[in-house]
Amino acid sequence: MSDTGTGTEAGARPADATAGPSLLPAPGSGPEGPRSPGGSPETESGEAPRLGAFLARAAAGTAVLTVLAAVLGLVRDQAIARYFGASDASDAFLIAWTVPEMAATLLIEDGMALLLVPAFSLALTRRASGDTEGGADPVRELVAATLPRLFLLLSGGAALLIAGAPWVVGVLAPGLADPRLAVDCTRLTAVTVLTFGITGYFSAALRAHGSFLPPAGVYVAYNLGIIGMTLALHAAWGVRAAAAGVAVGSALMILTQLPMLLRLVPLARPRLPRFGRRAARSAPLLGIAVLAPVVVFVVSRQSQVLVERFLASTLPAGAISHLNYAQKVAQMPMVLSLMICTVTFPVVAQAMAAGEHEKARRRVERDLGLAGMVVLLGTAVVLGYAPQIVEVLFQRGAFDAADTASTAQVMRVYALGLLGHCLVGALSRPFFSSGRPTWFPAFAMGTGLLVTMGAGYALTYRFGVDGIATANAIGISSTALLLLMGLGTRVVPIRARDVALSLGRLAGASLAAGAAGWACAPLVPDPVLSLAAGCLLVPAVFFLTGLALRSPELLSLLALIRRRFLDGR
């Protein structure tokens, strides 16, 4: 599969000091066409179709690799469930896995992208406009000013984590009877602090240059590493084999992106980290004033998982595993929905850098509607067919029918918060797209975390893992509501009321489809056949109900299908 960022339509060329973005529209270059000295396009007639075609190709390629990564993630979880079930060993691995999960959110999925995509977008804009200092390439200067420092910082963090693993496990899961296995696994996974950081840096640079397939493929490589090590060494190393697989898979993530990075991004010769005025000019969006709000936001977001596992460590063995399996499967619709925002984030960042706020508003509103439609359709499937999904995916080996029942119940509760998780991911990107310091997302996320903690402590004793999942849904939904209310007045002037009404119609369709699936699922005894029928029933009820509620997204989709059908005839 060829990369969408290097196709012949864009006239891809080797990276050098004068090369612009390879495909992504940027002020002064790319599909927008030539710009006048004042900064407005001389012609806009071809901008929307060309940009739409590019985003469609990028989204399609990203979707394929995202689905492949999700499938391999399920195979990974199936392997762990098969060999270790829901036991003390799997709990120990999942506690250690908290480190890579936190690192992935901070260094790959959110934190690094929110910081570096705007920074690379600005550097590309400066390059295109000729705003250079002494003829130096702004992108090369950005890499020289940031990558060496990042490498040293992350290496030190990984070393500290290895040394402090016993303390980390004691904080994350104080209820463990014997923490030694969790400590060993934590030390094996600690290398991800470095490898995920480099992976996230490469991903942000490539996406800003319009290359989306290598970043989308990193989790394919990651899961292959875990699966391979688990299958090869589980008999000799036990669950430590899976932890070693995390380390191996994280190194494969870097190798997956390295060839395209060397082709598109001009790397400077290695040098000692620089400080001072030139470094500040090379990386104006990476100062502490911008960095701190992003870090606090991402850490607060990932801390919901820490709260869950802290509370679950006081419950009987297997509780952490039930939460993990339920969350991983339930959040697949959210992952698929956010690929839309991942592809369009550089477009929003470049529009904000060029002062094109109306363009950014239209893009953000469209993304929220599309992402909401995808995640709510997935929510309906989870609500209707959670037991069948878990039985088909996991019920074998040490994972028995009781584990299936417990995991499916938690999945249904988690599903109630999927729209909130999707909106937090989608709404946070515009807040950070301009590169200006903003603490509002961190405030909103911190508020949601406090709600999660309070609800968790109130509900866990009485409802167990279901209470933990309920607290998660309440907390993340509170954060999403705050972000939706704050975005229009602080960053991008979106029409929050219209967006909320549109999502409300989609939510109504999702509840109707989920209820239909819940009622019909037990009518087919075989779980595979029942799930297959549900994949037809739930979307049909979702779309029909959405059309009856006059959902703008579904009406637009129906109009598109009609046009394609008529054109085909």
Number of C-alpha atoms within 10 A of each C-alpha: 5 9 16 26 27 21 14 10 10 16 10 17 15 13 17 15 16 14 18 26 30 26 25 28 24 28 26 25 20 21 20 22 19 16 15 11 10 7 13 16 16 13 12 13 11 11 16 12 12 15 18 11 12 22 19 15 17 24 22 17 20 25 19 15 20 23 16 16 21 20 15 20 21 18 18 21 21 21 22 25 23 17 20 20 25 22 18 22 20 25 27 26 25 22 25 27 21 20 20 23 15 20 25 23 19 26 28 24 18 22 24 27 29 30 25 26 28 29 28 27 31 28 25 26 23 18 23 20 15 14 15 15 12 6 11 13 23 27 30 18 21 25 21 23 23 19 20 15 16 16 16 12 14 19 17 13 16 19 15 12 19 18 12 14 21 17 12 19 24 15 12 19 23 16 17 17 9 11 17 14 20 30 23 20 25 30 22 23 28 26 25 28 26 23 28 26 26 22 26 27 23 26 31 27 25 25 28 32 26 27 27 24 28 28 24 26 20 26 23 22 20 24 26 21 23 28 23 18 21 25 16 14 16 18 11 9 14 16 26 25 23 30 27 22 26 28 24 24 26 29 22 22 27 24 15 21 20 15 11 19 19 13 15 24 23 22 19 15 8 10 11 9 15 14 11 7 9 14 17 15 14 24 22 17 22 20 13 10 14 19 19 15 20 27 19 18 23 25 19 22 27 19 19 22 18 19 20 24 25 19 24 24 20 17 16 12 17 20 23 27 26 25 24 21 23 25 21 15 24 28 23 19 24 25 22 21 27 24 20 24 26 23 25 20 27 27 27 27 29 27 23 24 20 17 13 14 17 14 14 24 21 15 18 24 19 16 21 22 19 18 25 29 27 20 29 29 23 25 29 31 31 30 26 26 27 27 25 25 22 23 20 14 17 25 20 17 13 16 20 16 15 10 21 24 17 19 27 27 18 25 31 25 24 27 30 23 24 27 28 24 24 27 24 25 21 26 22 23 23 22 25 25 28 26 25 16 17 19 17 18 28 23 18 22 29 22 18 27 25 14 20 27 21 13 20 27 15 14 18 21 14 10 13 18 27 22 21 28 30 23 30 30 24 20 27 27 24 21 25 26 17 18 24 21 15 20 20 16 12 12 19 23 17 23 16 17 12 11 16 16 13 20 23 15 21 30 23 17 28 28 22 20 29 28 19 20 28 21 11 17 23 15 9 12 10 13 18 15 13 19 22 12 15 24 14 11 18 27 20 13 22 27 22 15 21 24 19 13 17 14 24 17 20 23 16 12 13 14 12 12 12 12 12 11 10 9 8 7 6
